[in-house]
Amino acid sequence: MRLLEREGELAELDDAVRAAAEGHGGVVLVHGEAGIGKSSLVNALREQPPGGSRVLVGACDALSTPRTLGPLRDLIPHVGSRLGEALRAGEREEVFAALHEELSSTPATVLIVEDAHWSDEATLDALRFIARRIEPLPAVLVLTYRDDELDREHPLGRLLGELPSGVRHLPLQPLSPGAVGSLAGERGADAVRVYALSRGNPYFVSELVTSADAAQVPRTVVDAVTARLHRLDPVTQDRVEQLAVVPSAVGADELARLVPEGSSALGVAEEGGLLTVRPDGVQFRHELTRRAIVDALPASRRIALNAHVLAMLVEIGADPGRIVSHAIEAGDVDAVVEWAPRAARDAAVSSAHRQAAAHFRAALAHGERFDTAARADLIEEYAIEAYLLGDEPQAVAAQLEVIALRRELGGVDALGASLRWLSRFEWIAGNRPGAEQAAAEASAVLAGSRDHGLLALALSNEAQLAMLAHDLPRTIELATRAVALARESGEQRALSHALNNLGTAHLFEDDDEGMRELLEAADIAAAAGFMDDAARAHVNLVWSLLDQYRLDLAERHLEPAMAFSERTEVLGLWTYQQVERGRLHLARAQWDEALTAVAGVSAVLPQAQCVALTVIGTVQARRGEGDSGASVLAEARVIAERLGELQRIGPVAAARAEAALLRGELDEVRAIARPAFEEAVRWQDRNLQAELAWLLRRAGDDAEAPDNEHPFAVQARGDWRRAAELWRERGCPYHEASALAEAPEVAERLEALAILDRIGADPLARRVRAGLRDRGVRSIPRGPRQPTRNNPEGLTERQLDVLRLVADGLTNAQIADRLVLSVRTVDTHVAAVLAKLGVPTRQDAARLAPEVLGRLA
């Protein structure tokens, strides 16, 4: 079949490759429905590479559990030794570095990953890494995928939303009636009927035209495929059916075992358009062809054919993931039990956590086949993968089963280590009592262990829980013991973990020794390859500096820390850093930037979600949007109280009290702030105590502020002038204005009003104006006009466009296509719309849209 109506796409690919050859790399996305011609376009590029470029092609397979690094491991015969060895080992950092080096070393390389919607997690991480660094490389990354299979939660969809600007989109369209007529006419087929059945889908057109008998067109594409298969002689049919149960290209070595006569025996099938034969192997001309043949097979035949493939894969030592897939299809429990744990661990090494979890589940489906110790290890490894995937309830449930097995086995070290993991899972899941109970037992069990490194980790885990509860004396005591044990035993992870907790506690006490300890913790963890621990040290350092309103210093550490988390793909902690960025923008009165930073924080991370909601609610309160943050802050309060930690409860209380203060509800301010203030005093949280003391003083309550130079403490002591100076030095215009508004002099209040009008802080500006009127001041600036009475929510033009499409029922991916934006950018706009409208869901926004948009008509 000829390649029709793709001249523009081929020219775009050619242009991208030529730009890469000149040192301007890029990403090209080729997408459309199944059968739309993505592979045909790629084949045309591969057969005629532009300007001497090198074309590397890897394909993802329709396996139930994708191969770890599958499409990249396809490249091993065609790339340098460093990348080949890295891909075989699967160690993520080395794969990233070697892939980057490989793409840097050739004048122009086109790396094509076909069917990326079936990609494994490790491959997506590698693609994300390269895509963010490709601009200066002499390379083009081409991804083909079915866009009708993506939604917001699809792993590829998230990657696409994170791609840099300048990505080229090549959405493939169906063939026109004229093109279909041209192809049908060449075979004498009924062009009108072919178009009616295919709607211009090139694959469907090809199958229907090729299988047509004179003017008789098959009723469906499946009929067309099976008809072509049944025209073959029985021996060739058997060979094609054997190959059809392999959802990937079949290499030459594999083909020799599955079809001993070799590719020459497949000539008839190739001529019939079912297969594509190359020197390096054979594959079906389209996945839909293969799928149609498999679906038509009786179950007993599918099982037998898969058993044959399984034996062949074991014989040649193939990828464990492929072996497991065919073992499951063949019903071979012995093979699943043998190979699923290997496949899971292979995936875990490459940080392909979804694939690892799936393989562990496959093994544990036959848990009775493992002895108690092996079963406990498998369940624990599965629990860790579930935890890394953010499925905390599943992680807890699995780890409780592990604990029961460890008790049955009686080993002290294994039980203590497993209890420590359970503590971590329980805390992330929001069950602090369960976390504390498991942590205490872990330390008690390991107290008699000879492995001081394990004991150090257990003590440090207890120290972390104490630090999170702001019990600083206990944190320092436990962390100091853990540091000593870790240094003695040489246990680097425990040392980093303990220094992290110790440094955070010291910073909570305004002791800058904590900065040195946190940076040491990060360096130790990074050197040892514990990237999540290194990122956590960065998070804690920036968080503490933000609590102290040392914004410039916080930003100086935040930017490289986020780059580190992004490079190492520690995405859970990267989310926390996004929330930190939101807090930074909030402190600087950069409202829209704050909302953008915290957009899309998932309920899977309740600690981060609580802070994100607090940022959103505070922005709404300070700008007077929606219900001034009441509903969002109420949601944050529910999460904070469930988590049961002062570091969440206190800031939410401060935000709610501030919102009440802006409404003039002083009794409400006292009722909200007083309990949190007493807890802050009890746990010596001086930063929180300062803020709550200021709020209580403004509400007429006598609350003692800490004796330090925190701007809130200075303001709470009544020194508005010094507080305004401190806020100005720290780059906090809203807080500077709030301090100036407390001045007795009219000039300072007018200065406050000018700041508030400039940053759009309407509720406080209204209160300042009212105070000036009460003092008899006549020449009060009116301030800027509202966003217009017709648009009191202050939605931007882009946000209004997004709201219209939300109201039309479009998904974020569909909105992204309509507005030519990334999915991640649309996620951000939707979050901002929800925040400005003061509603929690897009359904609520859609309900309000007619009223909001109607005012603009």
N, C-alpha and C positions, 0 to 999 in steps of 0.2 A: 504494500500500500504506500502511495506517495505521501509525503509530509506537506500538507496544504495549510495555508493561512497561518503560518508560524514565522513568516519572514521578519516581522517586527521583534519577536522574542529572540530569534537567533541574532539579529543585529544588536540587541541590547546585551546579550551574553558576550558577543564579540567585543563590544565596546568596553565591558567590564574587564575582560581579559587584557585588552590592550592598555587600559589604565593601570592594571596591576603590573604589567611589564615595565611601566614607567615609574613604579614605586608607590602607586596609590591603590592599595588593596581594598577589597570590599566584600559585601555579602549580597548574594542574589537568592531570592526566595521564589521558587517555581511551585505554584500551588493550584489546586483545582480538585474536582471530584475524581473518583476512581475511573480510569479509562480515558481521561481527558487528553492524554498524550504527553505526560511529564517525562516518562522514560524515553519516548521517541525523541523528544527534544534533547535530552541528555545524550542519547546515542548519536544524534547528528553532530553534537559538539565533540563527542569522543572520536568519531570517525574523521572529522576534519578540524583538528585543534587549531585555533587562530594563532598565527605568527610563531610557530615553533614552541608553543606552550606545552607543558606536561599535564596530562589529565589523569587524576587518580580517582577511582570510583569505588565506593563501598556501599553496601546495601544493608538495610535493616530487614529483618525477616518477620513474618506473621506467626512467630512462636507465641505460645501462651505466656511464657516468660522469656523476654528478649535475651539474646546473647550479650554477655558483658563485653563492652567495647567491640561488639560484633562488626559494624561497618569499618571501624578503624583497623581491626585485626585482618580484615580482607586486604589491607594495603601492604601487609608485611613483605610479600615477595617483591614489591615495587619501590620500597623506600630504603633509606640508609640503615645501617646496623644498629645505631643507637635507638632510633624509634622502634625498630623491630623488636629489640630486646626489651624495651620499656613496655611495649604492648603485650608481649608474652608474660612479663612479670605482673603487669597491671597496677603497679604502684602509681597513684594518681599524680603526685608532684612531678615524678620523672616523665610520665606520659605527657603532661602539659609542656614541660621544658623541651622534651625531644621533638614533639610535634611543632612547637614554635620554631625550633632550630631547623627542622626539615623544610618548613615553608619559607624560611629565610634564605635557604642555601641555593635555590634554583631561580633562574631569571624570571620565570612565570609559571606558577602552578595553579591548576584548577582542581580543588578538592570537592568532589561531589559526594554527598550522602543522600542516597535515594530512600524514599519512604521513611522519612525521619519521624513520622507519627508513630512508628513502631520502635523507636529507638529506646535503648536502655538508659538508665540514669547516669552511668559513668560516661557514656558517649555524650549525652547532653551537657554534662559538666565540662568536658573537653571542648565541645563546640562553643559553649558560652565563653570559655576562657579565650579561645582563638578569636571569636567574633569581636570581642572587646579590644583586641590588640592587632587587628588585621590591617588597619588603615595604612601603616608605614611598610607593610610587607608586600613583596611581589607575588601576591596570591589572591585568589578568589575562592570564597567558600560558597558553594551552591547547595542549597537544601531543597529537596522536593518533598512535598507532603500533601495529604488529602485535607484540605481546609474544612471539609464538611464533617470531619471526625473530631475536630478540636472544640473544646469548651474552655471556660476560664480556669478550670482545675486540671486540665490536661498538662502533663509536664512540658510538652513541646510548646503549648500555648504560653506558659509562663516564660520560657526561654525567649520566644518571639517578642514578648512584651518588654524584655530587658535588652534587646539589641540596640546598638547605637543608631543615631540618626544617619541618614544617607543610605539606608538599605534599599536595594532595588527589588521591587515586587513585580513578578511576572505571573499575574493570574490568568490561567489559560481558559479560553472561552470555547464553547461548542462550535463545531463547524457550521457554516451557513448552509441553507438549503441548496445553494448553487454548488458548493463544494461536495456536499453529499450526492447531489445529482451527477456530478462529474465522475465520482468514484463508482456509483451504482451503474452508470451508463457503460463503463468499461466492462462490466460483467453481465450486462443485460438484465440487471435486477430492477425491480419496481422502485424507483427513486422516491416516490411519494410515500410508499409504505415503509421503506427503510428509514426515512426521516421521521415519520410518525412514531416508529418504534424506538429509534435511537435518540431522538431530540438532538441530533448533531454530535453525540458523544463519539469520538473517533474510534475507540475500541469496539463499541457496539456496532458502529457502521461497518467496521472491518469484518467482524464476525458474521453479521447478517449478510453482507455482500458476498463474502467468500463461500458461505454455506448455501447461498440461494441456488435453487434448481430452476433455471430459466427465470421466469417472472415470479416463481413461488418463493417467498421469503419466510424463514422459520418464525414461529410465533414469539419466541423469546431468545435471548442470547444463550441461555443454558441449553435450549434445544439445538442452537447452532453449534455450540461446542461439542455436545455429546454426539451430534450427527457426524461431525468431522472425525471424532474419535472412532465411531463405529464403522466408518468407511475404511479404516486401516485393517490390515490382516490381524488375526488374533494374537500372534506373537508380538507384533509391534504394539498392539493395544496393551498387552501385559507390561511391556517395558515402560510405556508412557504412564500407566497407572502406578507402577513402582516409583517412578520419579516424582509423581504428583504428590505423594505423601511427604516429600521433603520440602518444607516451606523456605527454601533458600536456593541459591545457585548451587549446583552439584559440580564440585571440582573434578579434575581429570582423574585423580587417584580414587575418589569415591565412585565415579562413573565406571571405572574399570571393575570395581567389585559389584556394583549393582547391575550393570549391563556388561557382562564379560566380553561381548562382541565389540564393545566400544562404540564411539560416536557414529561409525559407519553404519551401524545397525539402526540408526535413528533417522536416516535420510528421508524416508517416506513421511515421518512425523514432522520433520523440518519443512519439507516441501508443502505439507498440508497446513503450515502456519501455526502449529501448536508449540513448537520448540524453537529456540535459538541455539545453535551450536557454534562454539568458539574453540580455539586450541586449548584454552584453559578450562573448559568444561561446558556445561549445558544448563539452560534454564528455560522456564516457560516464557513464551512471548509476553504473557501478562499474568499477574497474580490472579486475576479474575478467571482466566482459563484454568489455571491449576485448581482453584477453589471449586469451580464447577465440576471438574472431573472427580475430585475427592468427595464432594457432597453426593455424587451419584453412586459411590461405591457402597456395597453392603458392609455392615459393621464388621463382620467376620473377616472380610477381605482387607479392610483398613488395618485391623489388628495384625494380621499376618504380614502385610507389607511393612508396617512400622517395626515389627520384630526383626525383619530382614535388615532394615536400615539401622536399627539399634546394634545388631551384631557387627555390622560394618563399621559403625562409628567407634565402638569399643575397640575393635581390632586396630584401627589406625590412630587411636589415642586422640580423638576429636575433642572439641570444646565440651566441658562437662555439662554446660547448660543445654546444648543440643542433645546430648545423651539422655538427660533427664526428660526432656520434652518427648522424645520418642519412646522412652521407657514407660511414661505415663500413658501415651497413646496405645502402646502395645500391652498394657496391663501387667508389666513385668515388675512386680514388687521388689524382688531381689535387686534389680538394677537401680530402682528408685532409692532403696535404702543405702546402696553403696555409693551412688553418684550424687544424690541431692545435697548431702552435706558438703561435698567437694565444690559443687557449683555455688552453693551459698557462700562459702568462705572465699571463693574466687571473686564473687561479686562484692563481698564486704571489703576486701582489700582495695578494690577500685572505687569504693564509696557508692556503689550501685545498690543503695539500701532497699529500694523496692524489689529489685530482683533477688537480693539476698533473702529478704523476708519471704518471698514467694517460694524459694527453694527450701528454706527451713520448714515452711508449712508443708511442703510436699513430703519431706522426710518424716515430720512429726505425725503426718496422717497414718503412719505405720510405727508409731512410737513403741509399741509392744515388741518390735523387732530389735530394739536397742537395750543394753543393760542399763541399770539405774544410773550409774555415773555418766555414761554417754548421753542418756536421755536428759539428765539435768543440764549437761553442758549445752546440748542442742537447744533446749528451751531457753536457757539464759542468753545464748547468742541470738536467738530469735527476739527475745525481749529487748535486747540492746538495739537491734535493728528497728523494732517498733518505736522505741523511744527516739531514735534518730529521725524517724519519719514523722514524729509529732503525734503518734497514736499512744498517748500516755495511758489511757484505760487498759488497752491491750497489753502494754508493757507491764503494768502493775499486776494484771491477772496472771500473766505468764510467770512473772518473777515470784509470785506467791506460791505457785506450783513448784518452782525451783527450790524455794526455801523448805518446803515440805520434804522434797527429795533429799536435800542436803542434811536435814535433821535425821532422816532415815539412814543415811550413809555414815554420819558421825564425824566427818573431817572438820577440824576447827578452822583452818585457813579458808577452805572453800566456803564454809557457812558464813564466816565473817565478811568475806569479799562479796558474797551474794546479798547479804543484808545491807551492805553499803550501797550496792546498786539499787536495791529496793527503796532505800531512803531517798535516793536521787529521783527515782521514778515517781514516788508518792508526792514529793515536793512539787515537781513540774506539773503533776496532775491537780495540784491545789489542795492536797490533803496534808497539811502541816503536822497534825498530831501523829498520823501514820509515819511520816518522814522522821519525826523526832524519836518515835519508839524504835524504829528499825535502826536508826543511827546509834542510839544508846546501846542497843543489844550488840551491834557490830563491834563497837569499841570494847564492850565487856567480853565478848567471845574471843577477840584477838589480843586481849591483855596478856594472855599466857602464850601467845605465839612467838616462835623464834624469828619469824619474818617481820622485822621492825618496819619495813617498807609498807606492808599491809596495814599495820597498826597506825603508822603515820597517816595513811590515806583515810582510815576510819576516823581518827581524831580531827583531821582537817575537814572531813565532811560534817562532823559535829560543830566545828568552828564556823563553817559556812552557814549552817542553820542559825547559829547564834548571831552571826553578823547580819543576816537577813532580818532577824528580829530586833536588831539594834542593841543586843546585849553585849556591849563592848568589852567589859571586864572578862566575861567568859570567853568571848572570841579571842582576845589577846592571850589568855591563859592556854587555851587549847591549841591555838595556832603556833604559839611559841614552842610548846612541847612537840608538835608535829614537825616543825622546822628542824628541831634538834635531831629527832629520830630519822628524818629523811636525809639530812646531811650525813649522819652516821652510817646509814645503810646504802647511801648512794642512789636512793630512789628519786629520780628526777621529776616524775609526775607528781609525787607527793610533795616534793619540795616546792615546785611551782604552785601547786594548789594551795599549800599552807601559806606561802608568801603572799599569794593573792588575797587571802582572807585577812592576814595580818596587816597588809598595806591598806586595805580598804578600811579596817577598823581605825588605824592611825589617822587616815584622812578624815574620817568621821569626827575624830577628836581635834581636828585642825592641826595635826602634826604632819608637816610635809615630808617627814621620813617615809610616810606611806607611799609617796610618789616613787621614791627610789625602789621600795620593795615591790611595788606593782610592775615597774619597768623590768626589774630583775626577773620577776615571775614570768612575764611575757617572753623575755629573751630565752630563759631556760626551756620553756614549753616549745617555742618555735624551733630551737636547736634540736630538741628531742623528737620533733615531729608531732607534738600534741597541739594541733592548730586550734582546736576548740578551747583549750585551756589558755592559750596565748590570747585569743580573742576575748575571752572572759576577763582577763586582766586589763585589757584595753577598755572594755565596757565599764568596769568598776572605777578605773581612773577617771574617765570622762564624766561618769555619773556623779562622782564626788565633787569634781570641780564645778559642775553645773549646780549642785546643791549650794555651793559657796558663791555662786554667781561670778566665778572667775572665767568669764566667757571666752576671752581671747585665748587663754591657755587651754581651755577645753577644746576650742576649735582647732588649735594647733595640734593637739593629740588625736582629735576625732578623724580628721581627713585621712592621715596615713593609716589609722586603725581600720577605717572602713575599706580602704584599698587593700589592706592585708586580708580582711575577712572575705572580700570579694574575690581576691586572687586565689585564696585557699578554699573558697566555696563553703565557708562556715556560715550558712545562710540563716540559721536560727539566731545566732548572735548578731549577724548583720542586721536582722530585723530590729533587735534591741538598739543597735547603733542608729538605725533610721529614726527610732523613737527619740533617741538622744538628740539627733539633729532637729527633730520637731521641738523639743524642749529649748534648744538653743535659739531657734527662730522665734519661739514664743517669748522668751526673755527679751529679745531684741525688737519685739512688736512687729515682726514680719509675719503677719497673720496668714496670708495665702501660702507662703513657703512652709509655715508650720503645718498647715492642713495637708499640703502635698507630701511632706515627709512622713506623716503618720498614716497616710491613706493605705488601705488594704491590709492593715495588720489583722491577722486572723485570730479567731477565738481559740484556735488550737494552742496559742501561747497566751494564757490568761494574764500573766504578769505584764507582758508587753501591751496587750490589748487594754488593760486597765489604765496604763499610762497614756496610751493613744487617745482613749476616750476622755481622759482628764485634759489633755491638750486641746482636743476639739471643743469640749464644753467650756473651757476657759476662753478660747477665742470667741465663741458665740456670746459668752457673757460680756466680755470686754467690748465687743462690737455691737451688742444688742440685736443679734440675729435670732430668727426663729423664736423659741421660747427662752432665749438667753441662756441656753445650756442646761436648763433644768432636767430635761429627759435624758440627755447624754450623761450628765453627771450622776443622775440616779442610777443609770446602768453601771457606771464605773463604781459607784458605791457598793452595789450588789456583789460585783467581782471582788472588790477590795475586802469586804467583810468575809467572803468565802475563803479568800487566801489567808486572812487572819494575821497579816504582818503590818507593823507600823509604817514601813516604807511604802506601802500601798494605801493603807487607811488614812494616814496623816495628810499626804498631798491631796487626796480626794476631798477630805474634810476642809482643807484650806481653800480649794477651788470652790466648793459649795458655799463656804462662809463668805468668800469674796463676792460671789454672785448675789447672795442675800444682802450684803452691804451695798452693792450697787442698786438694789431694789429698795433700799432704805429700811429693811426688815431687821432691826437691831436685835430684837429678842431671838430671832432665828440665827443670827450670827453667833450669839453667845451659846445657844443650845448646840450648835454644830461644832464650834471651835473649842469650847471648854474641855470636853472629854479627850479630844485629841491632844490638846495642849498638856493636859496632866500626864498623858502617856509619853509625850515627848520629853517632859521633865523627868519622868521616872526612868526612861531609858537614855537620858542624856543626849538626845538628838538636838543639838544646839541650833542647827540650821532650821529645822522645822519649828522648834520652840520660838525662834525669832519671828518667823512669819506669822505664826498663830498669835503670839503676843501682840504684834502690831494690829491684827484684825480685831482682837478682843479689846484693845485700847480704843480703837475707832468706834467700837460698839459700846463704849462706856464701862468696860470691865477692867478691873485692876489686875493685869497679868504681868509678871516679872519677866523682863527680857534678859537674855544672856549678856554677860559683861564682855562683849567682844565687838569687833568692827564690822560684823555682818550688816549690810545696809538696812535690812529689816529690823535688826536689833537697835541700831541707831535711831531709826524712825520711830520704833516703839517707845524709846526713851524720850521722845518729844523733840529731838534735834532735827527738825525738818530740813534745815539748811545744809547740815553736814550730810544727811541722808541723800538729798538731791545731788550733792557733789559726787558722792560715792556711786550713785546710780548712773550719773552722767559719765563718770570715768569708766564704768563697766559696760556702757553701751546699752542701757535699758531705758528707752525714752518713756515708756508707759509708767514705769515705777518712778522715774524722775518727776514726771508730771504729777503723780499721786502725792509725792512728797511736797512739791511746790504748792499743790492745792491746799495743803495744811497750813500754809503761811498766813500770818495775820495781815500782811500787806497786800494791797490790791495788785501792785505791779507783778508780784510773783504769781498770783493767781491767774492774771492775764497771760503770763508766760506759760503756765501750765495749760491753759485753754488752747493756746496756739499749738502746743505739742499734740494735745489730744485731737484737735481738728485735723492736724497733718496726718496722723496715723489712723484716723477713723475710729477712735474710741468714743463712740457717741454717748453711752450711758454715763460715764464719768464726766464727759464734757457737759452734759445736761445738768448734772448736779453742781458743777463748778459755776455754770451760768446762773443757776438758781441762787447759789450762795452770793454771787456778785449782785444780783438784783436785790436780794434781801439787805445788802449793805448800801443800797441806794445808788449803785454805779449805773450810769445811764448809757455810756458809749461802750456797750458790750458787743464785740464782733459777732456777727451772725454765724460765722463759720461757713464751711463749704456746703453746697446744696447736697441733699440726700441723693443716693444713686438714682433718684426720681421716685415720686410717690408710686409710680406704676411698677417699680422694681425695688421694693424695700429690702428684699433679701440681698441685693447687691451682686446678683449673678453677672458674670462676665458674658460677653457675646458667645465665646466658645462653650461656656457652661450652659447657656440657654440652648445652644445647638444640641448639646448632649442630652439635656432634659427633654427636648422634643423627641429625640430618638428613643430614650428610655420610655417615654409615654407611648411610643408606637410599639413597644414590646421587643425592641431589638436587644440582643445580648451585647456584652462589651466587645466581643470579637467582631460582631457585625457592625457595631458603631465604629470600631477602629477602621474597618474596611471602607465604610461610607465616608468618614472624615479624613481618610488617609493619615491615620495616627497609629502609634503602637498600642497594643492592648494595655500595656502598663500605664501609658499616658491616659488612656480612657479610664482605667481603674482610678487614677488620681482625680480626674475630673468628676467622676461619679461620686467619689468620697467627698469632694468639696461641695458638690450640689446637695448631698444629703446633709452635710454639716450646716450649710447656709439655710436650708429649709427646716432644719431642726427635726429631721425624721430619721429613723433607724434603718429603713429598708428602701430598696428601689421601688417596691410596690407602693409604699406610702408616697414616694416622690411622684410616681405616675398618677396617683390619685389627686395630688395637689396641682399637677402640671396644668390642667385646663384653666384653673383659677389664675395661676402665676402667669402663664402665657397669654391668657385672655386680657390681662391688664396692659399688655404691651401692644395689643392689636391696634 
